């Protein structure tokens, strides 16, 4: 199967993405960022998703003109040429485990940041 490069402008409607049978099984690339995971999980069941490592894709990282549109075009060209430096995406179970650990750390930080009693003052003023 050859790599098909396709473009389509769309308003972000998650329900619409699941009703695009003509794109099922096609390849797509997204750049790893702080919020790539929501898009990855939404599209993963419908498309063959490649997560690009932004630091290792020098064509994008060293470009003087940085816009989302230009980055998307460059990523599409790299995908078509088979030259995308991929980021590691763990299996579902590992991602869920990492989410639990992150949530636990967040709760611990929140609990630890609450006001603690001054231990030294209570002992010296008694």
C-alpha positions, 0 to 999 in steps of 0.5 A: 500500500502506498502512502497517501498524502491528503489534506482537509480543513475541518472544524474540530468536531470529534464526532465527525472524525469517527464518521469518515470511513474514506480515511480509515486506515490512512496514515497521519502524523502529529507532532509530540507536544504537551497535548498530543495525546488527546488527538492521538487517542481520538484518531488512533482507532481510525488512522495509522498515526505516527507521533513525530519527535519534534527535536529529531525532525530537524527540518521542522525544528530549525525552520525560521518561519514557524507556523502550524500550517507550515509545520503540518505541510513539512510533517506530511512531506516527511511522512510521505518520504518515510523520514519522520523521526518517531516518538515512543508511544507506550501501550494503553495499559502503560499510559493508564498506569502513568496517568494514575501515577501523575494523578497521585503525584498531583494529589500528594503535592496538593496535600503537602502544600496545605499549611503545616503546623509550625513544629518548632514554635509549638515546642519552644513556647510551652 
